[in-house]
Amino acid sequence: MDSKSIVVGVDGCKEGWVGVAIDKNGAFIGSFLSKLLKDIISHFSDASVIGVDMPLKLVNKPFREADQLVRKELGVKRGRSVFPAIPNFMIDPKWIDLDPEDLNIESRKRFGCAFSRQTLNLKNKILEVNQCQSENLKIIEVHPEFCFMQMNDGMPQPCSKKTWNGMQQRLFLLKTKGIYLPSDLGSNTGNISPDDIIDAAAGAWTAKRFSEGLAVPHPEDPNAPQIWV
């Protein structure tokens, strides 16, 4: 297959990372689970674009414009799914191994704010994806709920992705874009949480849009961190 026809969406999960690959028509190519993001990238080495649901291009500020814009677009209910990206200093070698309490002490000194433990627990994954992007310019940042909103004509999803209705609504939207996830994904990815697979597939859809020149960045400033949809 022409390498330019393959795109991948990647979502972080408790097992590590899961990737879903689709072709230029949206047809499912395969999925892969690994503890390391670089293994996902290696497994789908022919991919032209990889959309990852994790903050890229951190800044030493209490917030990024990209997160604020996407949160506002998603509204009160789904906007809560957009965690504020941690400041860049938190993934520096001096700080990366500190516990959340110590990181928040430093954050309060610098910015007058603290970050949730849930957000701070992502710091190693955030470091990992930023290191991978420095070696792979084909990696872009996506947000699954924003992807589904775009698929749904600008309307956020009414139900949580953790619910039966929410899962079915998102699978339906993927199908409207030609993305049919198989009922059996095999032993590698078939036993993880279904919302992680679905989120990765949504990221693949945006990666496909990016490869076609259709994806829109938030914000538009190419020098700032951007979330694509």
ChimeraX commands (.cxc) that place a marker at each C-alpha (Angstrom):
marker #1 position 0.00,0.00,0.00 radius 0.5
marker #1 position 1.13,3.54,-0.76 radius 0.5
marker #1 position 2.58,4.87,2.49 radius 0.5
marker #1 position 0.92,8.23,1.93 radius 0.5
marker #1 position -2.49,6.56,2.19 radius 0.5
marker #1 position -2.03,5.42,5.81 radius 0.5
marker #1 position -2.79,7.65,8.81 radius 0.5
marker #1 position -2.92,6.78,12.50 radius 0.5
marker #1 position -4.72,8.01,15.59 radius 0.5
marker #1 position -3.16,7.36,19.01 radius 0.5
marker #1 position -4.70,7.55,22.46 radius 0.5
marker #1 position -3.03,7.15,25.82 radius 0.5
marker #1 position -4.48,4.37,27.97 radius 0.5
marker #1 position -3.67,2.68,31.27 radius 0.5
marker #1 position -1.82,-0.04,29.36 radius 0.5
marker #1 position 0.32,2.54,27.56 radius 0.5
marker #1 position -0.71,3.69,24.08 radius 0.5
marker #1 position -3.12,2.38,21.47 radius 0.5
marker #1 position -3.03,3.24,17.78 radius 0.5
marker #1 position -5.68,2.82,15.09 radius 0.5
marker #1 position -4.69,3.03,11.42 radius 0.5
marker #1 position -7.01,3.82,8.51 radius 0.5
marker #1 position -6.44,4.29,4.79 radius 0.5
marker #1 position -7.22,7.27,2.57 radius 0.5
marker #1 position -10.87,6.14,2.32 radius 0.5
marker #1 position -11.28,5.71,6.08 radius 0.5
marker #1 position -11.13,1.90,5.94 radius 0.5
marker #1 position -9.72,0.24,9.05 radius 0.5
marker #1 position -6.16,-1.02,8.51 radius 0.5
marker #1 position -5.23,-2.25,11.96 radius 0.5
marker #1 position -4.70,-1.44,15.62 radius 0.5
marker #1 position -1.75,-1.86,17.95 radius 0.5
marker #1 position -1.14,-1.56,21.69 radius 0.5
marker #1 position 2.22,-0.90,23.33 radius 0.5
marker #1 position 3.65,0.53,26.52 radius 0.5
marker #1 position 5.86,2.84,24.44 radius 0.5
marker #1 position 4.67,5.39,21.89 radius 0.5
marker #1 position 7.77,4.86,19.78 radius 0.5
marker #1 position 6.66,1.24,19.27 radius 0.5
marker #1 position 3.31,2.44,17.92 radius 0.5
marker #1 position 5.14,4.77,15.53 radius 0.5
marker #1 position 7.48,1.97,14.48 radius 0.5
marker #1 position 4.60,-0.47,13.98 radius 0.5
marker #1 position 2.88,1.99,11.64 radius 0.5
marker #1 position 6.11,3.27,10.11 radius 0.5
marker #1 position 4.41,3.92,6.76 radius 0.5
marker #1 position 1.94,6.41,8.24 radius 0.5
marker #1 position 2.05,9.90,6.74 radius 0.5
marker #1 position 0.38,11.58,9.75 radius 0.5
marker #1 position -0.12,10.49,13.36 radius 0.5
marker #1 position -2.73,12.28,15.48 radius 0.5
marker #1 position -2.05,11.94,19.22 radius 0.5
marker #1 position -4.37,12.89,22.07 radius 0.5
marker #1 position -1.70,14.39,24.32 radius 0.5
marker #1 position -0.33,17.94,24.69 radius 0.5
marker #1 position 2.45,18.90,22.29 radius 0.5
marker #1 position 4.60,22.01,22.34 radius 0.5
marker #1 position 4.30,22.98,26.01 radius 0.5
marker #1 position 4.78,26.55,27.22 radius 0.5
marker #1 position 5.94,27.94,30.54 radius 0.5
marker #1 position 2.61,29.58,31.26 radius 0.5
marker #1 position -0.38,28.54,33.40 radius 0.5
marker #1 position -2.44,27.79,30.28 radius 0.5
marker #1 position -2.25,27.32,26.50 radius 0.5
marker #1 position -4.55,29.17,24.14 radius 0.5
marker #1 position -5.20,25.91,22.28 radius 0.5
marker #1 position -6.74,24.26,25.35 radius 0.5
marker #1 position -8.86,27.32,26.12 radius 0.5
marker #1 position -10.20,27.55,22.57 radius 0.5
marker #1 position -11.13,23.87,22.34 radius 0.5
marker #1 position -12.68,23.84,25.81 radius 0.5
marker #1 position -14.85,26.82,24.88 radius 0.5
marker #1 position -15.91,25.22,21.59 radius 0.5
marker #1 position -16.90,21.98,23.34 radius 0.5
marker #1 position -19.02,23.77,25.92 radius 0.5
marker #1 position -19.49,23.14,29.61 radius 0.5
marker #1 position -20.26,19.41,29.44 radius 0.5
marker #1 position -17.60,18.10,27.03 radius 0.5
marker #1 position -15.14,20.93,27.67 radius 0.5
marker #1 position -14.26,19.26,30.95 radius 0.5
marker #1 position -12.48,16.59,28.92 radius 0.5
marker #1 position -9.80,19.13,27.91 radius 0.5
marker #1 position -7.20,19.01,30.66 radius 0.5
marker #1 position -4.93,22.04,30.89 radius 0.5
marker #1 position -1.48,21.20,29.57 radius 0.5
marker #1 position 1.22,21.26,32.21 radius 0.5
marker #1 position 3.93,23.96,31.95 radius 0.5
marker #1 position 7.04,23.03,30.03 radius 0.5
marker #1 position 9.31,23.10,33.08 radius 0.5
marker #1 position 7.53,20.05,34.52 radius 0.5
marker #1 position 9.02,17.73,31.89 radius 0.5
marker #1 position 12.55,19.04,32.31 radius 0.5
marker #1 position 14.99,16.50,33.81 radius 0.5
marker #1 position 15.18,18.57,37.01 radius 0.5
marker #1 position 11.44,18.31,37.64 radius 0.5
marker #1 position 10.05,15.25,35.84 radius 0.5
marker #1 position 10.58,12.85,38.76 radius 0.5
marker #1 position 9.13,15.10,41.46 radius 0.5
marker #1 position 5.80,14.15,42.99 radius 0.5
marker #1 position 2.66,16.19,42.21 radius 0.5
marker #1 position 2.75,18.10,45.49 radius 0.5
marker #1 position 6.26,19.41,44.87 radius 0.5
marker #1 position 5.44,20.27,41.27 radius 0.5
marker #1 position 2.42,22.27,42.41 radius 0.5
marker #1 position 4.50,24.14,44.99 radius 0.5
marker #1 position 6.76,25.31,42.18 radius 0.5
marker #1 position 3.79,26.05,39.91 radius 0.5
marker #1 position 2.21,28.25,42.58 radius 0.5
marker #1 position 5.49,30.14,42.92 radius 0.5
marker #1 position 5.76,30.72,39.18 radius 0.5
marker #1 position 2.16,31.10,38.06 radius 0.5
marker #1 position -0.04,31.31,41.12 radius 0.5
marker #1 position -1.91,28.13,40.20 radius 0.5
marker #1 position -1.83,24.38,40.69 radius 0.5
marker #1 position -2.72,21.39,38.52 radius 0.5
marker #1 position -4.86,18.37,39.32 radius 0.5
marker #1 position -3.17,15.11,40.22 radius 0.5
marker #1 position -4.90,13.53,37.21 radius 0.5
marker #1 position -3.20,16.05,34.92 radius 0.5
marker #1 position 0.19,15.76,36.62 radius 0.5
marker #1 position 0.08,11.98,36.40 radius 0.5
marker #1 position 0.25,12.38,32.61 radius 0.5
marker #1 position 3.63,14.12,32.72 radius 0.5
marker #1 position 5.64,11.07,31.65 radius 0.5
marker #1 position 3.35,10.43,28.69 radius 0.5
marker #1 position 3.54,14.13,27.79 radius 0.5
marker #1 position 7.33,13.96,27.89 radius 0.5
marker #1 position 7.24,10.83,25.74 radius 0.5
marker #1 position 5.05,12.30,23.01 radius 0.5
marker #1 position 7.06,15.52,22.87 radius 0.5
marker #1 position 10.30,13.56,22.54 radius 0.5
marker #1 position 8.76,11.48,19.75 radius 0.5
marker #1 position 7.50,14.57,17.94 radius 0.5
marker #1 position 10.99,16.09,17.96 radius 0.5
marker #1 position 12.03,13.05,15.89 radius 0.5
marker #1 position 8.81,12.69,13.85 radius 0.5
marker #1 position 7.40,15.88,12.38 radius 0.5
marker #1 position 4.37,13.94,11.15 radius 0.5
marker #1 position 2.87,13.91,14.69 radius 0.5
marker #1 position 0.04,16.38,15.38 radius 0.5
marker #1 position -2.05,17.03,18.49 radius 0.5
marker #1 position -5.74,16.12,18.42 radius 0.5
marker #1 position -8.58,15.89,20.91 radius 0.5
marker #1 position -11.15,13.09,20.35 radius 0.5
marker #1 position -14.19,14.96,21.71 radius 0.5
marker #1 position -13.37,17.86,19.40 radius 0.5
marker #1 position -13.02,15.39,16.52 radius 0.5
marker #1 position -16.48,13.96,17.23 radius 0.5
marker #1 position -17.92,17.45,17.49 radius 0.5
marker #1 position -16.57,18.21,14.01 radius 0.5
marker #1 position -18.04,14.95,12.68 radius 0.5
marker #1 position -21.38,15.89,14.24 radius 0.5
marker #1 position -21.76,19.22,12.39 radius 0.5
marker #1 position -20.39,21.25,15.28 radius 0.5
marker #1 position -22.56,19.70,17.99 radius 0.5
marker #1 position -20.85,18.21,21.08 radius 0.5
marker #1 position -21.81,14.70,22.09 radius 0.5
marker #1 position -24.75,14.60,24.53 radius 0.5
marker #1 position -23.55,11.50,26.40 radius 0.5
marker #1 position -20.27,10.57,28.04 radius 0.5
marker #1 position -18.04,8.22,26.07 radius 0.5
marker #1 position -18.10,5.91,29.11 radius 0.5
marker #1 position -21.82,5.21,28.66 radius 0.5
marker #1 position -23.46,2.73,26.28 radius 0.5
marker #1 position -25.31,5.52,24.45 radius 0.5
marker #1 position -22.16,7.60,24.23 radius 0.5
marker #1 position -20.16,4.73,22.79 radius 0.5
marker #1 position -22.84,3.92,20.20 radius 0.5
marker #1 position -23.17,7.58,19.16 radius 0.5
marker #1 position -19.43,7.84,18.58 radius 0.5
marker #1 position -19.27,4.56,16.67 radius 0.5
marker #1 position -22.13,5.80,14.48 radius 0.5
marker #1 position -20.26,9.04,13.72 radius 0.5
marker #1 position -17.15,7.08,12.78 radius 0.5
marker #1 position -19.25,4.95,10.42 radius 0.5
marker #1 position -20.64,8.07,8.74 radius 0.5
marker #1 position -17.01,8.88,7.88 radius 0.5
marker #1 position -16.35,5.39,6.52 radius 0.5
marker #1 position -14.52,4.14,9.62 radius 0.5
marker #1 position -15.89,0.72,10.63 radius 0.5
marker #1 position -14.12,-0.77,13.63 radius 0.5
marker #1 position -14.19,-4.59,13.62 radius 0.5
marker #1 position -16.03,-6.46,16.35 radius 0.5
marker #1 position -12.89,-8.48,17.13 radius 0.5
marker #1 position -9.58,-6.64,17.35 radius 0.5
marker #1 position -7.62,-9.67,18.49 radius 0.5
marker #1 position -5.65,-10.24,21.66 radius 0.5
marker #1 position -3.34,-7.21,21.38 radius 0.5
marker #1 position -5.95,-4.43,21.45 radius 0.5
marker #1 position -9.25,-6.27,21.86 radius 0.5
marker #1 position -9.15,-6.39,25.66 radius 0.5
marker #1 position -8.59,-2.74,26.53 radius 0.5
marker #1 position -11.24,-0.15,27.31 radius 0.5
marker #1 position -13.39,0.42,24.19 radius 0.5
marker #1 position -13.40,4.21,24.57 radius 0.5
marker #1 position -9.60,4.23,24.09 radius 0.5
marker #1 position -10.00,2.44,20.75 radius 0.5
marker #1 position -12.80,4.78,19.70 radius 0.5
marker #1 position -10.81,7.87,20.69 radius 0.5
marker #1 position -7.81,6.63,18.71 radius 0.5
marker #1 position -10.05,6.12,15.68 radius 0.5
marker #1 position -11.33,9.69,16.01 radius 0.5
marker #1 position -7.73,10.89,16.07 radius 0.5
marker #1 position -7.06,8.90,12.90 radius 0.5
marker #1 position -9.96,10.69,11.20 radius 0.5
marker #1 position -8.42,14.08,11.99 radius 0.5
marker #1 position -4.99,12.81,10.86 radius 0.5
marker #1 position -6.64,11.88,7.56 radius 0.5
marker #1 position -8.14,15.38,7.30 radius 0.5
marker #1 position -4.69,16.83,8.00 radius 0.5
marker #1 position -3.15,14.72,5.23 radius 0.5
marker #1 position -5.81,16.07,2.85 radius 0.5
marker #1 position -5.26,19.70,3.87 radius 0.5
marker #1 position -8.73,19.90,5.45 radius 0.5
marker #1 position -7.89,19.96,9.17 radius 0.5
marker #1 position -8.21,23.27,11.03 radius 0.5
marker #1 position -5.75,24.34,13.76 radius 0.5
marker #1 position -6.75,25.94,17.04 radius 0.5
marker #1 position -5.32,28.55,17.28 radius 0.5
marker #1 position -4.28,29.53,13.75 radius 0.5
marker #1 position -0.88,30.84,14.88 radius 0.5
marker #1 position 1.69,28.28,13.62 radius 0.5
marker #1 position 4.19,29.41,16.26 radius 0.5
marker #1 position 1.83,28.47,19.10 radius 0.5
marker #1 position 0.73,25.01,20.32 radius 0.5
marker #1 position -2.12,23.85,18.06 radius 0.5
marker #1 position -4.91,21.30,18.39 radius 0.5
marker #1 position -6.13,20.08,15.00 radius 0.5
marker #1 position -9.62,19.01,14.01 radius 0.5
marker link #1:1,2 radius 0.2
marker link #1:2,3 radius 0.2
marker link #1:3,4 radius 0.2
marker link #1:4,5 radius 0.2
marker link #1:5,6 radius 0.2
marker link #1:6,7 radius 0.2
marker link #1:7,8 radius 0.2
marker link #1:8,9 radius 0.2
marker link #1:9,10 radius 0.2
marker link #1:10,11 radius 0.2
marker link #1:11,12 radius 0.2
marker link #1:12,13 radius 0.2
marker link #1:13,14 radius 0.2
marker link #1:14,15 radius 0.2
marker link #1:15,16 radius 0.2
marker link #1:16,17 radius 0.2
marker link #1:17,18 radius 0.2
marker link #1:18,19 radius 0.2
marker link #1:19,20 radius 0.2
marker link #1:20,21 radius 0.2
marker link #1:21,22 radius 0.2
marker link #1:22,23 radius 0.2
marker link #1:23,24 radius 0.2
marker link #1:24,25 radius 0.2
marker link #1:25,26 radius 0.2
marker link #1:26,27 radius 0.2
marker link #1:27,28 radius 0.2
marker link #1:28,29 radius 0.2
marker link #1:29,30 radius 0.2
marker link #1:30,31 radius 0.2
marker link #1:31,32 radius 0.2
marker link #1:32,33 radius 0.2
marker link #1:33,34 radius 0.2
marker link #1:34,35 radius 0.2
marker link #1:35,36 radius 0.2
marker link #1:36,37 radius 0.2
marker link #1:37,38 radius 0.2
marker link #1:38,39 radius 0.2
marker link #1:39,40 radius 0.2
marker link #1:40,41 radius 0.2
marker link #1:41,42 radius 0.2
marker link #1:42,43 radius 0.2
marker link #1:43,44 radius 0.2
marker link #1:44,45 radius 0.2
marker link #1:45,46 radius 0.2
marker link #1:46,47 radius 0.2
marker link #1:47,48 radius 0.2
marker link #1:48,49 radius 0.2
marker link #1:49,50 radius 0.2
marker link #1:50,51 radius 0.2
marker link #1:51,52 radius 0.2
marker link #1:52,53 radius 0.2
marker link #1:53,54 radius 0.2
marker link #1:54,55 radius 0.2
marker link #1:55,56 radius 0.2
marker link #1:56,57 radius 0.2
marker link #1:57,58 radius 0.2
marker link #1:58,59 radius 0.2
marker link #1:59,60 radius 0.2
marker link #1:60,61 radius 0.2
marker link #1:61,62 radius 0.2
marker link #1:62,63 radius 0.2
marker link #1:63,64 radius 0.2
marker link #1:64,65 radius 0.2
marker link #1:65,66 radius 0.2
marker link #1:66,67 radius 0.2
marker link #1:67,68 radius 0.2
marker link #1:68,69 radius 0.2
marker link #1:69,70 radius 0.2
marker link #1:70,71 radius 0.2
marker link #1:71,72 radius 0.2
marker link #1:72,73 radius 0.2
marker link #1:73,74 radius 0.2
marker link #1:74,75 radius 0.2
marker link #1:75,76 radius 0.2
marker link #1:76,77 radius 0.2
marker link #1:77,78 radius 0.2
marker link #1:78,79 radius 0.2
marker link #1:79,80 radius 0.2
marker link #1:80,81 radius 0.2
marker link #1:81,82 radius 0.2
marker link #1:82,83 radius 0.2
marker link #1:83,84 radius 0.2
marker link #1:84,85 radius 0.2
marker link #1:85,86 radius 0.2
marker link #1:86,87 radius 0.2
marker link #1:87,88 radius 0.2
marker link #1:88,89 radius 0.2
marker link #1:89,90 radius 0.2
marker link #1:90,91 radius 0.2
marker link #1:91,92 radius 0.2
marker link #1:92,93 radius 0.2
marker link #1:93,94 radius 0.2
marker link #1:94,95 radius 0.2
marker link #1:95,96 radius 0.2
marker link #1:96,97 radius 0.2
marker link #1:97,98 radius 0.2
marker link #1:98,99 radius 0.2
marker link #1:99,100 radius 0.2
marker link #1:100,101 radius 0.2
marker link #1:101,102 radius 0.2
marker link #1:102,103 radius 0.2
marker link #1:103,104 radius 0.2
marker link #1:104,105 radius 0.2
marker link #1:105,106 radius 0.2
marker link #1:106,107 radius 0.2
marker link #1:107,108 radius 0.2
marker link #1:108,109 radius 0.2
marker link #1:109,110 radius 0.2
marker link #1:110,111 radius 0.2
marker link #1:111,112 radius 0.2
marker link #1:112,113 radius 0.2
marker link #1:113,114 radius 0.2
marker link #1:114,115 radius 0.2
marker link #1:115,116 radius 0.2
marker link #1:116,117 radius 0.2
marker link #1:117,118 radius 0.2
marker link #1:118,119 radius 0.2
marker link #1:119,120 radius 0.2
marker link #1:120,121 radius 0.2
marker link #1:121,122 radius 0.2
marker link #1:122,123 radius 0.2
marker link #1:123,124 radius 0.2
marker link #1:124,125 radius 0.2
marker link #1:125,126 radius 0.2
marker link #1:126,127 radius 0.2
marker link #1:127,128 radius 0.2
marker link #1:128,129 radius 0.2
marker link #1:129,130 radius 0.2
marker link #1:130,131 radius 0.2
marker link #1:131,132 radius 0.2
marker link #1:132,133 radius 0.2
marker link #1:133,134 radius 0.2
marker link #1:134,135 radius 0.2
marker link #1:135,136 radius 0.2
marker link #1:136,137 radius 0.2
marker link #1:137,138 radius 0.2
marker link #1:138,139 radius 0.2
marker link #1:139,140 radius 0.2
marker link #1:140,141 radius 0.2
marker link #1:141,142 radius 0.2
marker link #1:142,143 radius 0.2
marker link #1:143,144 radius 0.2
marker link #1:144,145 radius 0.2
marker link #1:145,146 radius 0.2
marker link #1:146,147 radius 0.2
marker link #1:147,148 radius 0.2
marker link #1:148,149 radius 0.2
marker link #1:149,150 radius 0.2
marker link #1:150,151 radius 0.2
marker link #1:151,152 radius 0.2
marker link #1:152,153 radius 0.2
marker link #1:153,154 radius 0.2
marker link #1:154,155 radius 0.2
marker link #1:155,156 radius 0.2
marker link #1:156,157 radius 0.2
marker link #1:157,158 radius 0.2
marker link #1:158,159 radius 0.2
marker link #1:159,160 radius 0.2
marker link #1:160,161 radius 0.2
marker link #1:161,162 radius 0.2
marker link #1:162,163 radius 0.2
marker link #1:163,164 radius 0.2
marker link #1:164,165 radius 0.2
marker link #1:165,166 radius 0.2
marker link #1:166,167 radius 0.2
marker link #1:167,168 radius 0.2
marker link #1:168,169 radius 0.2
marker link #1:169,170 radius 0.2
marker link #1:170,171 radius 0.2
marker link #1:171,172 radius 0.2
marker link #1:172,173 radius 0.2
marker link #1:173,174 radius 0.2
marker link #1:174,175 radius 0.2
marker link #1:175,176 radius 0.2
marker link #1:176,177 radius 0.2
marker link #1:177,178 radius 0.2
marker link #1:178,179 radius 0.2
marker link #1:179,180 radius 0.2
marker link #1:180,181 radius 0.2
marker link #1:181,182 radius 0.2
marker link #1:182,183 radius 0.2
marker link #1:183,184 radius 0.2
marker link #1:184,185 radius 0.2
marker link #1:185,186 radius 0.2
marker link #1:186,187 radius 0.2
marker link #1:187,188 radius 0.2
marker link #1:188,189 radius 0.2
marker link #1:189,190 radius 0.2
marker link #1:190,191 radius 0.2
marker link #1:191,192 radius 0.2
marker link #1:192,193 radius 0.2
marker link #1:193,194 radius 0.2
marker link #1:194,195 radius 0.2
marker link #1:195,196 radius 0.2
marker link #1:196,197 radius 0.2
marker link #1:197,198 radius 0.2
marker link #1:198,199 radius 0.2
marker link #1:199,200 radius 0.2
marker link #1:200,201 radius 0.2
marker link #1:201,202 radius 0.2
marker link #1:202,203 radius 0.2
marker link #1:203,204 radius 0.2
marker link #1:204,205 radius 0.2
marker link #1:205,206 radius 0.2
marker link #1:206,207 radius 0.2
marker link #1:207,208 radius 0.2
marker link #1:208,209 radius 0.2
marker link #1:209,210 radius 0.2
marker link #1:210,211 radius 0.2
marker link #1:211,212 radius 0.2
marker link #1:212,213 radius 0.2
marker link #1:213,214 radius 0.2
marker link #1:214,215 radius 0.2
marker link #1:215,216 radius 0.2
marker link #1:216,217 radius 0.2
marker link #1:217,218 radius 0.2
marker link #1:218,219 radius 0.2
marker link #1:219,220 radius 0.2
marker link #1:220,221 radius 0.2
marker link #1:221,222 radius 0.2
marker link #1:222,223 radius 0.2
marker link #1:223,224 radius 0.2
marker link #1:224,225 radius 0.2
marker link #1:225,226 radius 0.2
marker link #1:226,227 radius 0.2
marker link #1:227,228 radius 0.2
marker link #1:228,229 radius 0.2
view
